């Protein structure tokens, strides 16, 4: 029994194709996980890659296909499955370090009865992989049941930013899947998050978080926490990236995507093996551009904020910038940003 569950010599979990009504190897090979931080343009990128489908959280499959008889989807976009959040649930860090992020896996790694104990990895990892594959394949099945025509092996592009800190255990489940590392200047990420969390910000209006700060001194107290969240996500994704097969990984900078979205998107289309030409790329970029978004959803405290790198210079006082550089400087420089 244990031998059947052990990982194969090449590091991938044993295939369960014989037990499933679909080819799990083919599904895994067509997966692409977009990992990055919040406010890094991940939704924009997923919208472009999923064009002409429109992301919609209220739809049974999470997107609305175009009403065209000739449309056949070769991409299934998944806007946050939260799988990594469940694999490694985050808990309040016991450390006084403002940059620390701790998960249940970290806290109970030495406890043999912990469900995801590393000592029992050979038992739970293949079954967790199987569960994830079945669940993700269910999205494709539901799409077909909803009337969406799909190719025999559509690409499953999954955006995960809230759980990106768990990039390593996530990608260890899918060694034959693709990892797209989306990078953005952490100073702009923190700036955008503070605006979203501020009074009147779109996150606060949505009711998903309690009142965090009302005054400037409370706002400044959140700087180290948001800097730490960005740093830990970049480090975790970086480790997963280095461990992943070179041909199955790709890094994209938000700033490059914004500067030349057509070239960046065309490169991703080629890397993903999608049958899209220049006309599709042009349309995907124009339909999902910042200018094409509804005016009521654009602005400093809105979801579509500005699409302008470097606004952190205007938003933060000199002492705040100094603190950010003290905390994030090494990681920013490692990712190619000047400090």
N, C-alpha and C positions, 0 to 999 in steps of 0.2 A: 504493500500500500504506500509506504513512505517513498519507495523508489519511484513509483508512478508520479508522485508529486514533486520530486526533486527537479531542479532546473537543469536544462540540457547543457552540454559542454560549451556551447557558444554564448551562454549567459541568458538566453531567452527561455521563458517558461515553456514547458511541454505543450504542444498543440492539443486542443480539445475538440478539433474539427469533427472527429467521429461521434462526439456526443451532442453536437449542436446542429441545428437545421440550416446553418450558413457556414461559409468558409471564414473562420476567425482569422486565419493568417492573411487573407486578402483584405479583410476589414482593417486589421491593424496596419497593414502596409499603406492603406489609403488614409490613415489618420494624420492630422497635423494639429499640434497643440500650440496655440499662441499664448506665450507666457511673458508677462511683463508686470509693471506696476499699474496701479490705478492712474487715470488721467494721462495715459501714454499714447492715446490714439488707437487703442485696441478695438474699440467698437467701430470706429471709422474704417479700420483695416478689414474687419470682418464683414462690414457692409459692402465694401468694394469686392472682396473675394466671393461673396455670396450673391452678387448682382446677377440677375434682376430681382431676386427675392428680397423681401423687406422684413427685417427683424421685427417681431411683434410678440411681446411676452404674453399677451392674452390669447394668442392662437394656440390650438392644441399641439402643434409641433414647433412653436417658437418662431415661425416665419410665415409670411404670406407669399405664395408663388404668383407669378404673373398670370393673367387670364389670357393665355394664348394656347391654341390647340397644338401648335408645333413645338411648345416648350418642353425640353427634357433636361432635368437637373443633373449636372455632373458634380455638384457641390451641395452638401447638407451643412448649413451653418448652425453651430450650437453656441448660444450666447450664455456662457457660464453653466457648467454642470454641477459645480461645487464638489466634484469628486475629491480633489486634493484636500479640501477642508475637512472632509469626513475621514480621509486616510490619516491625516495628522491634525486633529482639532487643536486650535490655539487656546491656550489658557493664560491667565494673568501671570506674568513672569515674577518669580520670587526674587530675582536679582534686582539690585538698585540701579543697575546700568540702564539708562534710558534707551539704549539701542538694542536691548535684549528682546528676543522673541522666543517664547517657549511653547512647546506642544506637549500633549499628553504622552506622545512617543518619547520625547526627551525625558520627561519627568519619571516615567515608569520603565525606561529601557532595561533596567537591571531586575525588574520584577517578573519572574517567569510566568506568573498567572495573567499578566497583561495580555490582552487579546493579540495585539500586534507586537509582541515581544520579538526582538531580533533573533533570539535563540530558536524560535519556531517559524522563522521566515519560510523555510522550505515547505511548511504545511499550509500556511495561510496565503502566501503570495500567489500561487497558481490559481487558487479558488477566488481570490479577490480579482485577479485579472479576468477570470471567466465571467464573474458577475458584472464587471465593468463592460466587457465586450457585449454581453447579452443586453444590458441596459442601453448602451449606445446604439446597438443594432436595432433596438426597439424604436428609436427615433426615425430611422430609415423606414421601418415597417409602417409606423403610424403615418408618415408622409405619403407612402403609397396608398394606404387606406383612405387618406384624405383626398386622393385624386391627383397627387403629384406624380408625374412620370419621371422615373430616374434611370440613369444608365446602370448597367449591371454592377459596376463597382464605383459608386460615387465617392468623391473625397469627403471625408468627415472632418470639418475644420472646427475645432473647439477652442473658444477663447476662455482663458482662465487668468484672471488677475488677482481676484480676492484671495485665491488659494495658492498663488505662485510661490509663496514661501515653502510649500511642500513639493517643489519641482522634482527633487531627487526621488522620493518614493513613488511619485506619479510616473515619471519616465522610466523607472526600473520595471514597471509593469508592462511597458510597451516599447521594448528595445528596437522593434522594427517600424515604429511610428516616427513621425517627423516632429522636430522641435524648432519652432520659430521664436527666437528671442527678440522681443521688441523692447528697444532701449529708448529712454528719453531723459534729458537733463533733469536730475533729481531736484534741482532748485525750482524749475518750472512745475514739476509734479507737486511739490509741497505747496507752492503758491496757489496752484489750481485747487488742491484739496482744501486749503484754508478758506478760499472763496466759497467753495461748495458747502463747507460746514458752518460758514458764518451765518448770522441771523439773516434770513431771507434767501439763503443759498438753496440750490435745488435739492441737495441731500436732506437738509433740514426740513424743507417743505414737504418732502415725501414721507416724513414721519418715521424713517428707518433708523434714525439715531436720536437720542435725547439731546437736550440743550447742552452744548459742550462749552461754549464761551460766549460772553456778551461784551466784555471789556478787553481793551488792548493787552493788559497784563495777562489775562487768561488766554488770549490768543497766542502770546509769546510762549506761554508754558507748554503749548502743544507743538511748538517747533521741534524740540528734540524727539518727540514721539513719532512725528511724521517723517522726520529724517531717518530715524531708526527703521521704520517700516520699509522705506525705500531701499536702504542699505541692505537689509536682510533679504529682501526679495531679489535684489541684484546678485547678491552672493550665492543664494540658493540656486537661482537659475543658472548662474555661471558655473557652479559645480556640476549641475546636471548636464549643461551644455558640453563641458569638457569631457564628461564620461560617455557622451553619446557619439554614435558613428558620424564621422565628418560629413559623409554624403547625405546624412539625414538631418542635418542641423543647418540653421541659417540665422544670421543676426541682421536685424534691420533697425536703423536709427530713425526715430520719429522725425527728426529734423531733415533727414535725407528724403523721407517719404513725403514730407510737406513741400520740400523744394522741387522735387521732380516726381510726382506721384505716378505718372505714366511709365517712366523707366523702371521704377521700383516695382510697380504692380506687374509689368510685363516680365520682369525677372522672376517674380514669385510664381506667376502662371507657368512659366517654363519649368521651374524647380518642382512644382507640384504635379506636372504632367497633365495640365488642363488644356483642352482643345479650344483655346480662345485666341482670336486674332486681334489686330490693332483696333478694329472698329469696336469690339467688345470692351477693350481696355479704355478707349476714349470715352465710351458711354458710362462705364462703371465709375470712372473718375469724375466726370462732369455731374452725374446725378447725385453723387455723394459728397460733393465739395462743400466747403464751409458756406460758400455763397448760396448754394442751393437749399440749405437748411432753413426751416421756418424762422422768421424774424423773432417771433415770441420766445423761441428757445435759444436765442443767441444773446450773449452779454456776460459781464463779469461774474454774475452769480448763477448763470444758466449752464445747462449740460454742454452746449456748444459755446465755449467761452470766448476764444479769440483766434485760435490757430496762428499764434504769433510767438515764436520762441524768444526767450530773453526778457519776458515781462517781469520776472522776479527782481530785476534791477530797479524797477519802479515801485514794486510792492513792499520791499523790505528796507528797513532802516539800516544804516551802516553796521550797527552792533548786531542786528539780526543776520545780516549777510556774513559777518565774521563768525558767528556761531555756526551757521550752516556750513561754511567752508571748513571750520575746525572739525565738524562731525563727518561731513560727506566728502571732504577734499580727496582723500586717498581713493575712494571708490569712483568719484567723478573723473579723476585723472586716469585711473585704470581703464575706464570706458572711453577715453579720448576727449574728455571735456576739459577746457582750460579753467583754471581757478585763479 
